[in-house]
Each structure stands twice: as C-alpha cells, then as structure tokens.
Amino acid sequence: MSGENTVREIGHDEFDPNGTLALILIYFGILTVMWVFMYFVEFLGNDLTVLA
Amino acid sequence: MNIHNYEKLWLVLAMVMIIGFISTVVYGATAVGIEMVNDEGGTIDSTALEEDDRFAEPRVEQVGDNEYEAYVVARQFIFEPDPIEVPANSTLTFYVTSPDVIHGFEVVGTNANAMVIPGEVTELTVELNEPGEYGILCNEYCGGGHHTMEGKLIVHPEDEFEQGGETDE
C-alpha cells in the first residue's frame, strides 16, 4: 500500500481507533441502561408477577 | 493472531454484558422468585368440566390465611366467575381452563398473562398487595366475540372484604 502519496506508515498496534472505541462504549452504555430499565423497571415493576 | 488491544477490550466488555444479562435473569428467577407458567396444572377432560370439582362451579375459594384459589373457566366469550374478588395482601392462584377453544388469560397491564388451552389447566400464582381493579382479557383470537371477552379482578381493601361477598352482586 505504500505509494508515493503515503505520508506515514504505522504498524498494526500503533493505530488506535479511538473513535470506534468511543462509539462502542457509548453503545454498550445505552444497552446497559436500556436493559436495566427494561428488566428492573418495566418487568419487575409491572405487578402482578407470576410467582408460582 | 494479532488482536489489537482495543479489540480485546470490547470483546471482553461484550462478554461481561452477556454475563450481566444472564445474571439479572437468574436474579429474577431466584431472589425475586419469578416463575414461568408451565404444565404443572395438569390435564382435564375439556368435554366434562361440569363433572370436575373445581370447574363445575367456577369460583374463588379461600384455602388458607390470605391464600385464595380462583377456578376460572374461559369460554366463548366470557370468563367465569366475573368478577373475581379477593382481599388485598393475599396470594391468589388462578386455575384456568377452557371447554371450547384456546383463549388467553391476561390481567391487563401486568405480567400475569398465560394461554388457556382446552384439556389443560393453566396454573399461575400472583401476590395482590394493593387494593384495586384489574381488567382481565382474552388475548388469543377465539371467535367472533373475541373482542368482547373480558372479565374483572377486584382486589378489595382487607377490612372491606367478606368471604362469599362475590355472589351478592
């Protein structure tokens, strides 16, 4: 891939996809919040619950 | 194989989340005691409900201190008995069956929701802590009058409840 327009070449571990990491962390955060809301508020809070 | 550290990080995070999801469900099943409706209620001859002790006369029966059992027949297009009346702070077990087709039994707006299958007895236990009124409806299409098939569950304040009061109205 190194052509004459290449400004800088870096190895596998030198490139840090910070944007991707940030997106994934935000996404995981949303999932966790939604799960907690769905399970503990919407489901467990929705009495009557079948207990036997 | 060369895996970037960030990639390792979010692989681990994904696993942690999956473990978290599973643990919350386990917590619900053990600490909170949530159960699935299963086939524990057993089977019954759907053509001879009138010969069955429980369903010949659909009713609510007190079986212990603050423990009640409701024997409910769901048929086209009513629930019997209607209304189902119990006091607050009680445990109520529904036994529901059908003489005709598949019905649904849903206490509206709650997690108490099950199928009613001819030949089977659906058993579900709920705790009623607060006085109030709930609708009961059929959520399985059961024929032309399906949309009118509804019942009522009335939870009376404890001091206003008399056993046998449900036949007065």
gemmi code that builds the backbone of each chain (N, CA, C; Angstrom):
import gemmi

chains = {
    "A": [
        ("MET", (0.819, -1.209, 0.000), (0.000, 0.000, 0.000), (0.854, 1.261, 0.000)),
        ("SER", (2.154, 1.121, 0.120), (2.964, 2.328, 0.227), (3.259, 2.894, -1.156)),
        ("GLY", (2.521, 3.926, -1.441), (2.725, 4.583, -2.729), (3.465, 5.886, -2.525)),
        ("GLU", (3.530, 6.660, -3.520), (4.283, 7.908, -3.379), (3.530, 8.945, -2.567)),
        ("ASN", (2.192, 8.708, -2.379), (1.403, 9.665, -1.600), (1.397, 9.342, -0.106)),
        ("THR", (2.000, 8.210, 0.246), (1.997, 7.827, 1.651), (2.836, 8.798, 2.452)),
        ("VAL", (2.163, 9.363, 3.490), (2.876, 10.324, 4.309), (3.600, 9.601, 5.427)),
        ("ARG", (2.860, 8.634, 6.032), (3.448, 7.958, 7.190), (2.896, 6.532, 7.234)),
        ("GLU", (3.738, 5.579, 7.491), (3.264, 4.205, 7.652), (3.345, 3.811, 9.106)),
        ("ILE", (2.279, 3.163, 9.638), (2.344, 2.721, 11.027), (1.996, 1.252, 11.102)),
        ("GLY", (2.461, 0.567, 12.119), (2.219, -0.861, 12.282), (0.842, -1.117, 12.882)),
        ("HIS", (0.534, -2.399, 13.015), (-0.790, -2.835, 13.485), (-1.168, -2.226, 14.836)),
        ("ASP", (-0.242, -2.260, 15.764), (-0.567, -1.830, 17.120), (-0.413, -0.326, 17.331)),
        ("GLU", (0.090, 0.341, 16.338), (0.299, 1.774, 16.527), (-0.942, 2.572, 16.205)),
        ("PHE", (-1.860, 1.943, 15.464), (-3.091, 2.667, 15.129), (-4.145, 2.399, 16.188)),
        ("ASP", (-4.615, 3.432, 16.841), (-5.647, 3.275, 17.863), (-6.958, 3.868, 17.363)),
        ("PRO", (-7.951, 3.001, 17.123), (-9.242, 3.504, 16.624), (-10.059, 4.113, 17.756)),
        ("ASN", (-9.666, 5.293, 18.171), (-10.321, 5.921, 19.329), (-11.791, 6.216, 19.073)),
        ("GLY", (-12.101, 6.625, 17.860), (-13.494, 6.925, 17.533), (-14.359, 5.685, 17.652)),
        ("THR", (-13.863, 4.572, 17.090), (-14.603, 3.311, 17.166), (-14.798, 2.896, 18.615)),
        ("LEU", (-13.728, 3.030, 19.389), (-13.831, 2.676, 20.806), (-14.882, 3.529, 21.505)),
        ("ALA", (-14.869, 4.811, 21.218), (-15.849, 5.701, 21.847), (-17.266, 5.303, 21.451)),
        ("LEU", (-17.484, 5.027, 20.179), (-18.824, 4.620, 19.725), (-19.280, 3.348, 20.420)),
        ("ILE", (-18.362, 2.376, 20.510), (-18.729, 1.094, 21.135), (-19.052, 1.294, 22.611)),
        ("LEU", (-18.249, 2.127, 23.290), (-18.528, 2.369, 24.708), (-19.884, 3.056, 24.889)),
        ("ILE", (-20.176, 4.024, 24.019), (-21.486, 4.689, 24.101), (-22.597, 3.676, 23.861)),
        ("TYR", (-22.414, 2.845, 22.852), (-23.408, 1.828, 22.506), (-23.626, 0.853, 23.667)),
        ("PHE", (-22.527, 0.382, 24.253), (-22.643, -0.537, 25.390), (-23.326, 0.148, 26.573)),
        ("GLY", (-23.008, 1.428, 26.753), (-23.657, 2.178, 27.833), (-25.160, 2.240, 27.626)),
        ("ILE", (-25.571, 2.545, 26.386), (-27.009, 2.606, 26.079), (-27.662, 1.245, 26.332)),
        ("LEU", (-27.008, 0.180, 25.870), (-27.557, -1.166, 26.064), (-27.749, -1.485, 27.539)),
        ("THR", (-26.743, -1.137, 28.336), (-26.822, -1.440, 29.770), (-27.965, -0.667, 30.421)),
        ("VAL", (-28.051, 0.619, 30.127), (-29.127, 1.433, 30.701), (-30.490, 0.895, 30.265)),
        ("MET", (-30.633, 0.560, 28.973), (-31.920, 0.060, 28.488), (-32.278, -1.283, 29.109)),
        ("TRP", (-31.258, -2.132, 29.301), (-31.514, -3.433, 29.915), (-32.005, -3.256, 31.359)),
        ("VAL", (-31.306, -2.419, 32.099), (-31.687, -2.174, 33.495), (-33.107, -1.617, 33.549)),
        ("PHE", (-33.409, -0.671, 32.684), (-34.753, -0.095, 32.662), (-35.793, -1.152, 32.304)),
        ("MET", (-35.526, -1.926, 31.266), (-36.492, -2.915, 30.801), (-36.738, -3.986, 31.863)),
        ("TYR", (-35.651, -4.485, 32.466), (-35.821, -5.600, 33.384), (-36.334, -5.144, 34.754)),
        ("PHE", (-35.668, -4.155, 35.343), (-35.985, -3.811, 36.729), (-37.180, -2.871, 36.848)),
        ("VAL", (-37.374, -2.003, 35.891), (-38.481, -1.056, 35.981), (-39.710, -1.595, 35.262)),
        ("GLU", (-39.546, -1.921, 33.988), (-40.721, -2.322, 33.213), (-41.211, -3.723, 33.574)),
        ("PHE", (-40.278, -4.649, 33.776), (-40.695, -6.031, 34.030), (-40.955, -6.289, 35.517)),
        ("LEU", (-39.946, -6.111, 36.366), (-40.144, -6.404, 37.787), (-41.118, -5.422, 38.432)),
        ("GLY", (-41.219, -4.213, 37.882), (-42.117, -3.222, 38.470), (-43.555, -3.409, 38.009)),
        ("ASN", (-43.786, -4.333, 37.107), (-45.095, -4.474, 36.481), (-45.917, -5.535, 37.205)),
        ("ASP", (-46.201, -5.296, 38.498), (-47.023, -6.268, 39.234), (-48.363, -6.434, 38.553)),
        ("LEU", (-49.028, -7.493, 38.571), (-48.807, -8.736, 39.246), (-47.800, -9.587, 38.490)),
        ("THR", (-46.901, -10.192, 39.220), (-45.921, -11.056, 38.582), (-46.191, -12.501, 38.988)),
        ("VAL", (-46.022, -13.396, 38.043), (-46.273, -14.813, 38.320), (-45.183, -15.346, 39.229)),
        ("LEU", (-45.588, -15.803, 40.409), (-44.602, -16.223, 41.388), (-44.618, -17.725, 41.657)),
        ("ALA", (-45.504, -18.440, 41.026), (-45.504, -19.896, 41.172), (-46.310, -20.513, 40.063)),
    ],
    "B": [
        ("MET", (-2.176, -15.009, 16.162), (-3.062, -13.972, 15.648), (-2.853, -12.685, 16.443)),
        ("ASN", (-2.813, -11.624, 15.721), (-2.545, -10.341, 16.355), (-3.852, -9.564, 16.548)),
        ("ILE", (-4.274, -9.468, 17.772), (-5.517, -8.744, 18.062), (-5.178, -7.443, 18.770)),
        ("HIS", (-5.716, -6.384, 18.251), (-5.452, -5.064, 18.821), (-6.015, -4.981, 20.240)),
        ("ASN", (-5.352, -4.241, 21.084), (-5.785, -4.136, 22.480), (-7.206, -3.604, 22.621)),
        ("TYR", (-7.566, -2.643, 21.786), (-8.927, -2.104, 21.840), (-9.946, -3.187, 21.536)),
        ("GLU", (-9.560, -4.020, 20.559), (-10.492, -5.072, 20.170), (-10.674, -6.087, 21.307)),
        ("LYS", (-9.562, -6.386, 21.980), (-9.650, -7.265, 23.152), (-10.566, -6.637, 24.193)),
        ("LEU", (-10.414, -5.334, 24.364), (-11.212, -4.627, 25.365), (-12.705, -4.772, 25.081)),
        ("TRP", (-13.128, -4.528, 23.840), (-14.577, -4.580, 23.635), (-15.112, -6.002, 23.488)),
        ("LEU", (-14.239, -6.943, 23.164), (-14.664, -8.346, 23.224), (-14.979, -8.727, 24.669)),
        ("VAL", (-14.074, -8.330, 25.575), (-14.268, -8.633, 26.993), (-15.520, -7.926, 27.513)),
        ("LEU", (-15.682, -6.648, 27.136), (-16.860, -5.905, 27.587), (-18.151, -6.581, 27.118)),
        ("ALA", (-18.155, -7.068, 25.882), (-19.348, -7.743, 25.361), (-19.649, -8.999, 26.177)),
        ("MET", (-18.599, -9.742, 26.515), (-18.801, -10.938, 27.343), (-19.344, -10.561, 28.721)),
        ("VAL", (-18.781, -9.498, 29.294), (-19.239, -9.050, 30.607), (-20.726, -8.674, 30.545)),
        ("MET", (-21.129, -8.019, 29.455), (-22.540, -7.643, 29.331), (-23.440, -8.864, 29.226)),
        ("ILE", (-22.998, -9.847, 28.447), (-23.806, -11.068, 28.321), (-23.951, -11.742, 29.689)),
        ("ILE", (-22.828, -11.814, 30.421), (-22.893, -12.396, 31.768), (-23.848, -11.578, 32.638)),
        ("GLY", (-23.800, -10.252, 32.483), (-24.715, -9.385, 33.238), (-26.167, -9.662, 32.905)),
        ("PHE", (-26.477, -9.815, 31.612), (-27.869, -10.108, 31.206), (-28.335, -11.409, 31.840)),
        ("ILE", (-27.482, -12.432, 31.729), (-27.874, -13.746, 32.265), (-28.037, -13.658, 33.782)),
        ("SER", (-27.120, -12.935, 34.459), (-27.249, -12.862, 35.924), (-28.520, -12.140, 36.355)),
        ("THR", (-28.963, -11.112, 35.613), (-30.197, -10.447, 36.035), (-31.381, -11.401, 35.926)),
        ("VAL", (-31.395, -12.222, 34.872), (-32.496, -13.171, 34.728), (-32.431, -14.225, 35.844)),
        ("VAL", (-31.208, -14.661, 36.161), (-31.049, -15.619, 37.266), (-31.495, -14.982, 38.575)),
        ("TYR", (-31.123, -13.717, 38.771), (-31.560, -12.997, 39.970), (-33.092, -12.967, 40.041)),
        ("GLY", (-33.758, -12.673, 38.916), (-35.225, -12.648, 38.900), (-35.816, -14.001, 39.257)),
        ("ALA", (-35.197, -15.063, 38.750), (-35.746, -16.402, 38.966), (-35.501, -16.896, 40.372)),
        ("THR", (-34.404, -16.455, 41.009), (-34.086, -16.979, 42.336), (-34.489, -15.998, 43.441)),
        ("ALA", (-33.903, -14.812, 43.459), (-34.161, -13.869, 44.548), (-35.591, -13.334, 44.507)),
        ("VAL", (-36.071, -12.970, 43.341), (-37.423, -12.429, 43.249), (-38.460, -13.559, 43.161)),
        ("GLY", (-38.060, -14.684, 42.617), (-38.950, -15.841, 42.580), (-39.897, -15.868, 41.398)),
        ("ILE", (-39.529, -15.228, 40.320), (-40.391, -15.226, 39.142), (-40.386, -16.590, 38.478)),
        ("GLU", (-41.582, -17.058, 38.156), (-41.711, -18.379, 37.549), (-42.327, -18.269, 36.172)),
        ("MET", (-42.076, -19.251, 35.357), (-42.764, -19.355, 34.089), (-44.054, -20.145, 34.314)),
        ("VAL", (-45.068, -19.838, 33.527), (-46.278, -20.646, 33.578), (-45.970, -21.942, 32.827)),
        ("ASN", (-46.193, -23.073, 33.498), (-45.840, -24.337, 32.843), (-47.018, -25.305, 32.883)),
        ("ASP", (-46.749, -26.587, 32.706), (-47.847, -27.556, 32.623), (-48.183, -28.180, 33.977)),
        ("GLU", (-47.719, -27.561, 35.071), (-47.966, -28.072, 36.415), (-49.446, -28.287, 36.715)),
        ("GLY", (-50.296, -27.458, 36.094), (-51.723, -27.560, 36.366), (-52.338, -28.882, 35.941)),
        ("GLY", (-51.666, -29.605, 35.093), (-52.155, -30.913, 34.680), (-53.209, -30.837, 33.589)),
        ("THR", (-53.760, -31.983, 33.282), (-54.743, -32.045, 32.199), (-56.134, -32.301, 32.764)),
        ("ILE", (-57.121, -32.152, 31.904), (-58.510, -32.281, 32.313), (-59.315, -32.637, 31.064)),
        ("ASP", (-60.455, -33.319, 31.271), (-61.325, -33.620, 30.137), (-62.155, -32.376, 29.821)),
        ("SER", (-61.838, -31.734, 28.720), (-62.472, -30.442, 28.428), (-63.952, -30.594, 28.097)),
        ("THR", (-64.401, -31.822, 27.786), (-65.821, -32.012, 27.469), (-66.641, -32.283, 28.723)),
        ("ALA", (-65.962, -32.413, 29.866), (-66.688, -32.762, 31.091), (-66.281, -31.872, 32.255)),
        ("LEU", (-66.186, -30.585, 32.004), (-65.814, -29.665, 33.088), (-66.851, -29.657, 34.200)),
        ("GLU", (-68.107, -29.913, 33.829), (-69.168, -29.866, 34.842), (-69.051, -31.031, 35.838)),
        ("GLU", (-68.207, -32.014, 35.504), (-68.009, -33.123, 36.436), (-66.758, -32.918, 37.292)),
        ("ASP", (-66.079, -31.807, 37.066), (-64.857, -31.557, 37.810), (-65.163, -30.710, 39.039)),
        ("ASP", (-64.602, -31.098, 40.182), (-64.856, -30.373, 41.434), (-64.543, -28.894, 41.320)),
        ("ARG", (-63.475, -28.611, 40.607), (-63.019, -27.222, 40.580), (-63.819, -26.371, 39.607)),
        ("PHE", (-64.111, -26.955, 38.446), (-64.638, -26.104, 37.381), (-66.138, -26.244, 37.153)),
        ("ALA", (-66.790, -27.213, 37.856), (-68.242, -27.330, 37.710), (-68.886, -26.009, 38.117)),
        ("GLU", (-68.297, -25.445, 39.185), (-68.810, -24.168, 39.660), (-67.625, -23.202, 39.771)),
        ("PRO", (-67.386, -22.426, 38.731), (-66.226, -21.511, 38.776), (-66.378, -20.562, 39.949)),
        ("ARG", (-65.322, -20.377, 40.730), (-65.461, -19.604, 41.966), (-64.100, -19.230, 42.522)),
        ("VAL", (-64.148, -18.440, 43.581), (-62.940, -18.135, 44.348), (-63.081, -18.817, 45.688)),
        ("GLU", (-62.027, -19.503, 46.116), (-62.114, -20.224, 47.372), (-60.945, -19.831, 48.264)),
        ("GLN", (-61.242, -19.648, 49.552), (-60.156, -19.364, 50.488), (-59.541, -20.684, 50.919)),
        ("VAL", (-58.242, -20.819, 50.790), (-57.610, -22.086, 51.129), (-56.623, -21.961, 52.281)),
        ("GLY", (-56.463, -20.746, 52.800), (-55.547, -20.567, 53.924), (-55.612, -19.115, 54.342)),
        ("ASP", (-54.827, -18.765, 55.369), (-54.743, -17.357, 55.752), (-54.243, -16.570, 54.560)),
        ("ASN", (-55.064, -15.685, 54.058), (-54.650, -14.838, 52.937), (-54.259, -15.622, 51.689)),
        ("GLU", (-54.773, -16.852, 51.596), (-54.488, -17.619, 50.385), (-55.790, -17.990, 49.719)),
        ("TYR", (-55.855, -17.673, 48.453), (-57.093, -17.908, 47.715), (-56.793, -18.651, 46.433)),
        ("GLU", (-57.799, -19.421, 45.989), (-57.683, -20.076, 44.698), (-58.883, -19.682, 43.872)),
        ("ALA", (-58.639, -19.338, 42.633), (-59.734, -18.989, 41.732), (-59.813, -20.054, 40.648)),
        ("TYR", (-60.971, -20.697, 40.548), (-61.185, -21.675, 39.489), (-61.941, -20.967, 38.384)),
        ("VAL", (-61.270, -20.737, 37.302), (-61.809, -19.882, 36.257), (-62.039, -20.702, 34.986)),
        ("VAL", (-63.219, -20.551, 34.422), (-63.479, -21.145, 33.114), (-63.514, -20.013, 32.094)),
        ("ALA", (-62.660, -20.126, 31.100), (-62.661, -19.162, 30.000), (-63.379, -19.839, 28.838)),
        ("ARG", (-64.500, -19.276, 28.437), (-65.239, -19.873, 27.321), (-65.666, -18.760, 26.380)),
        ("GLN", (-66.063, -19.143, 25.178), (-66.531, -18.140, 24.218), (-67.775, -17.474, 24.788)),
        ("PHE", (-67.869, -16.266, 25.127), (-66.855, -15.238, 25.132), (-66.885, -14.551, 26.484)),
        ("ILE", (-66.755, -15.355, 27.534), (-66.771, -14.823, 28.896), (-65.732, -15.525, 29.770)),
        ("PHE", (-65.449, -14.873, 30.874), (-64.688, -15.521, 31.937), (-65.644, -15.758, 33.100)),
        ("GLU", (-65.608, -16.939, 33.675), (-66.398, -17.210, 34.872), (-65.435, -17.603, 35.996)),
        ("PRO", (-65.568, -17.136, 37.199), (-66.538, -16.136, 37.635), (-66.119, -14.734, 37.193)),
        ("ASP", (-67.068, -13.864, 37.146), (-66.798, -12.472, 36.793), (-67.670, -11.584, 37.656)),
        ("PRO", (-67.142, -10.740, 38.494), (-65.708, -10.522, 38.722), (-65.106, -11.552, 39.678)),
        ("ILE", (-63.792, -11.635, 39.640), (-63.041, -12.403, 40.631), (-62.719, -11.427, 41.753)),
        ("GLU", (-63.124, -11.765, 42.984), (-62.923, -10.808, 44.087), (-62.109, -11.426, 45.208)),
        ("VAL", (-61.083, -10.718, 45.606), (-60.222, -11.164, 46.700), (-59.812, -9.950, 47.528)),
        ("PRO", (-59.373, -10.190, 48.767), (-58.875, -9.066, 49.565), (-57.424, -8.747, 49.221)),
        ("ALA", (-57.006, -7.557, 49.600), (-55.605, -7.173, 49.400), (-54.704, -7.979, 50.334)),
        ("ASN", (-53.416, -7.920, 50.105), (-52.424, -8.667, 50.886), (-52.716, -10.160, 50.886)),
        ("SER", (-53.055, -10.674, 49.734), (-53.325, -12.102, 49.664), (-52.552, -12.708, 48.498)),
        ("THR", (-52.472, -14.033, 48.546), (-51.852, -14.771, 47.452), (-52.969, -15.483, 46.704)),
        ("LEU", (-53.012, -15.292, 45.432), (-54.098, -15.847, 44.633), (-53.526, -16.768, 43.565)),
        ("THR", (-54.056, -17.993, 43.533), (-53.662, -18.918, 42.475), (-54.833, -19.081, 41.519)),
        ("PHE", (-54.589, -18.786, 40.274), (-55.611, -18.999, 39.253), (-55.450, -20.399, 38.682)),
        ("TYR", (-56.576, -21.092, 38.554), (-56.610, -22.311, 37.760), (-57.578, -22.007, 36.625)),
        ("VAL", (-57.080, -22.006, 35.437), (-57.911, -21.588, 34.313), (-57.960, -22.699, 33.287)),
        ("THR", (-59.150, -22.975, 32.784), (-59.257, -23.943, 31.707), (-60.364, -23.519, 30.755)),
        ("SER", (-60.439, -24.209, 29.637), (-61.391, -23.838, 28.599), (-62.135, -25.070, 28.104)),
        ("PRO", (-63.455, -24.964, 27.912), (-64.197, -26.086, 27.357), (-64.258, -26.052, 25.823)),
        ("ASP", (-63.855, -24.948, 25.203), (-64.032, -24.866, 23.756), (-62.730, -24.683, 22.971)),
        ("VAL", (-62.258, -23.464, 22.889), (-61.072, -23.219, 22.066), (-59.966, -22.591, 22.920)),
        ("ILE", (-58.846, -22.323, 22.308), (-57.747, -21.676, 23.025), (-58.108, -20.231, 23.331)),
        ("HIS", (-57.940, -19.852, 24.574), (-58.154, -18.472, 24.979), (-56.864, -17.935, 25.599)),
        ("GLY", (-56.868, -16.633, 25.830), (-55.776, -16.035, 26.585), (-56.324, -15.599, 27.926)),
        ("PHE", (-55.451, -15.498, 28.902), (-55.857, -15.005, 30.212), (-54.820, -13.976, 30.620)),
        ("GLU", (-55.188, -12.730, 30.489), (-54.235, -11.664, 30.792), (-54.838, -10.682, 31.771)),
        ("VAL", (-54.165, -10.520, 32.909), (-54.543, -9.450, 33.823), (-53.898, -8.197, 33.245)),
        ("VAL", (-54.730, -7.317, 32.731), (-54.252, -6.247, 31.856), (-53.212, -5.368, 32.541)),
        ("GLY", (-52.154, -5.099, 31.835), (-51.117, -4.201, 32.318), (-50.191, -4.825, 33.337)),
        ("THR", (-50.222, -6.160, 33.452), (-49.343, -6.829, 34.412), (-48.624, -7.988, 33.730)),
        ("ASN", (-47.759, -8.640, 34.496), (-47.047, -9.791, 33.941), (-47.845, -11.082, 34.050)),
        ("ALA", (-49.024, -11.027, 34.653), (-49.860, -12.225, 34.767), (-50.578, -12.428, 33.441)),
        ("ASN", (-50.066, -13.350, 32.656), (-50.515, -13.478, 31.278), (-50.200, -14.896, 30.817)),
        ("ALA", (-51.243, -15.650, 30.428), (-51.000, -17.033, 30.044), (-51.997, -17.476, 28.999)),
        ("MET", (-51.696, -18.599, 28.380), (-52.636, -19.206, 27.444), (-53.556, -20.135, 28.201)),
        ("VAL", (-54.779, -20.265, 27.716), (-55.723, -21.220, 28.282), (-56.047, -22.219, 27.177)),
        ("ILE", (-55.718, -23.477, 27.436), (-55.806, -24.484, 26.388), (-56.841, -25.530, 26.789)),
        ("PRO", (-57.785, -25.863, 25.904), (-58.766, -26.894, 26.244), (-58.028, -28.192, 26.589)),
        ("GLY", (-58.431, -28.823, 27.688), (-57.780, -30.071, 28.082), (-56.612, -29.862, 29.035)),
        ("GLU", (-56.238, -28.611, 29.253), (-55.147, -28.338, 30.187), (-55.600, -27.318, 31.215)),
        ("VAL", (-55.005, -27.400, 32.385), (-55.297, -26.414, 33.418), (-54.083, -25.495, 33.533)),
        ("THR", (-54.315, -24.221, 33.324), (-53.254, -23.235, 33.459), (-53.219, -22.769, 34.901)),
        ("GLU", (-52.063, -22.900, 35.533), (-51.952, -22.532, 36.943), (-50.968, -21.392, 37.078)),
        ("LEU", (-51.426, -20.298, 37.686), (-50.479, -19.221, 37.962), (-50.817, -18.533, 39.273)),
        ("THR", (-49.780, -18.242, 40.035), (-49.950, -17.639, 41.351), (-49.415, -16.214, 41.341)),
        ("VAL", (-50.205, -15.312, 41.895), (-49.755, -13.917, 41.994), (-49.978, -13.428, 43.417)),
        ("GLU", (-49.262, -12.370, 43.754), (-49.474, -11.734, 45.051), (-50.191, -10.419, 44.842)),
        ("LEU", (-51.243, -10.203, 45.623), (-52.037, -8.990, 45.497), (-51.823, -8.161, 46.750)),
        ("ASN", (-51.035, -7.119, 46.620), (-50.694, -6.331, 47.802), (-51.557, -5.091, 47.968)),
        ("GLU", (-51.953, -4.515, 46.876), (-52.706, -3.263, 46.932), (-54.135, -3.490, 46.466)),
        ("PRO", (-55.099, -2.811, 47.108), (-56.458, -2.861, 46.588), (-56.499, -2.205, 45.207)),
        ("GLY", (-57.430, -2.661, 44.411), (-57.534, -2.063, 43.081), (-58.377, -2.919, 42.163)),
        ("GLU", (-58.538, -2.455, 40.965), (-59.324, -3.197, 39.979), (-58.486, -3.442, 38.747)),
        ("TYR", (-58.511, -4.666, 38.289), (-57.783, -5.003, 37.067), (-58.770, -5.548, 36.056)),
        ("GLY", (-58.508, -5.280, 34.818), (-59.266, -5.940, 33.760), (-58.621, -7.281, 33.462)),
        ("ILE", (-59.435, -8.216, 32.996), (-58.896, -9.483, 32.511), (-59.359, -9.603, 31.074)),
        ("LEU", (-58.480, -9.968, 30.189), (-58.967, -10.138, 28.827), (-58.330, -11.319, 28.133)),
        ("CYS", (-59.012, -11.699, 27.063), (-58.579, -12.812, 26.239), (-57.698, -12.248, 25.137)),
        ("ASN", (-56.477, -12.733, 25.044), (-55.581, -12.205, 24.014), (-55.216, -13.232, 22.946)),
        ("GLU", (-56.040, -14.290, 22.855), (-55.869, -15.241, 21.751), (-57.172, -15.217, 20.974)),
        ("TYR", (-57.094, -14.980, 19.680), (-58.331, -14.886, 18.909), (-59.143, -16.165, 19.069)),
        ("CYS", (-60.385, -16.015, 19.574), (-61.161, -17.204, 19.917), (-62.507, -17.244, 19.224)),
        ("GLY", (-62.757, -16.360, 18.287), (-64.011, -16.399, 17.551), (-64.601, -15.023, 17.396)),
        ("GLY", (-65.829, -14.986, 16.901), (-66.467, -13.724, 16.534), (-66.628, -12.736, 17.673)),
        ("GLY", (-66.740, -13.246, 18.900), (-66.950, -12.336, 20.021), (-65.685, -12.072, 20.819)),
        ("HIS", (-64.549, -12.439, 20.235), (-63.267, -12.341, 20.950), (-63.048, -10.957, 21.559)),
        ("HIS", (-63.386, -9.931, 20.781), (-63.085, -8.574, 21.239), (-63.951, -8.158, 22.426)),
        ("THR", (-64.997, -8.917, 22.715), (-65.845, -8.563, 23.862), (-65.508, -9.416, 25.087)),
        ("MET", (-64.563, -10.328, 24.931), (-64.293, -11.285, 26.013), (-63.410, -10.638, 27.070)),
        ("GLU", (-64.030, -10.303, 28.181), (-63.271, -9.649, 29.244), (-63.861, -10.010, 30.597)),
        ("GLY", (-63.071, -9.809, 31.606), (-63.524, -10.054, 32.972), (-62.904, -9.021, 33.881)),
        ("LYS", (-63.068, -9.249, 35.157), (-62.563, -8.260, 36.095), (-61.981, -8.959, 37.304)),
        ("LEU", (-60.907, -8.400, 37.819), (-60.324, -8.861, 39.071), (-60.375, -7.680, 40.026)),
        ("ILE", (-61.133, -7.849, 41.110), (-61.264, -6.758, 42.073), (-60.540, -7.147, 43.354)),
        ("VAL", (-59.599, -6.312, 43.739), (-58.869, -6.521, 44.989), (-59.418, -5.524, 45.998)),
        ("HIS", (-60.156, -6.035, 46.970), (-60.784, -5.174, 47.965), (-59.809, -4.849, 49.083)),
        ("PRO", (-59.973, -3.679, 49.705), (-59.211, -3.429, 50.939), (-59.550, -4.532, 51.940)),
        ("GLU", (-58.560, -4.952, 52.684), (-58.722, -6.128, 53.548), (-59.945, -6.046, 54.469)),
        ("ASP", (-60.175, -4.864, 55.060), (-61.251, -4.753, 56.047), (-62.633, -4.688, 55.389)),
        ("GLU", (-62.679, -4.544, 54.072), (-63.992, -4.457, 53.427), (-64.381, -5.748, 52.744)),
        ("PHE", (-63.543, -6.750, 52.914), (-63.812, -7.991, 52.181), (-64.510, -9.004, 53.067)),
        ("GLU", (-65.595, -9.585, 52.541), (-66.247, -10.690, 53.233), (-66.216, -11.892, 52.320)),
        ("GLN", (-65.867, -13.026, 52.908), (-65.875, -14.246, 52.109), (-67.300, -14.529, 51.650)),
        ("GLY", (-67.466, -14.866, 50.418), (-68.795, -15.136, 49.880), (-69.445, -13.895, 49.306)),
        ("GLY", (-68.799, -12.748, 49.514), (-69.348, -11.490, 49.013), (-69.476, -11.445, 47.506)),
        ("GLU", (-68.704, -12.312, 46.831), (-68.709, -12.239, 45.374), (-70.024, -12.712, 44.746)),
        ("THR", (-70.903, -13.377, 45.559), (-72.165, -13.822, 44.985), (-73.282, -12.808, 45.218)),
        ("ASP", (-72.990, -11.793, 46.002), (-74.039, -10.827, 46.319), (-74.439, -9.950, 45.143)),
        ("GLU", (-73.492, -9.737, 44.249), (-73.758, -8.754, 43.205), (-74.435, -9.375, 41.996)),
    ],
}
model = gemmi.Model(1)
for chain_id, residues in chains.items():
    chain = gemmi.Chain(chain_id)
    for i, (resn, *xyz) in enumerate(residues, 1):
        res = gemmi.Residue()
        res.name, res.seqid = resn, gemmi.SeqId(i, " ")
        for name, pos in zip(("N", "CA", "C"), xyz):
            atom = gemmi.Atom()
            atom.name, atom.element = name, gemmi.Element(name[0])
            atom.pos, atom.b_iso = gemmi.Position(*pos), 0.0
            res.add_atom(atom)
        chain.add_residue(res)
    model.add_chain(chain)
structure = gemmi.Structure()
structure.add_model(model)
structure.setup_entities()
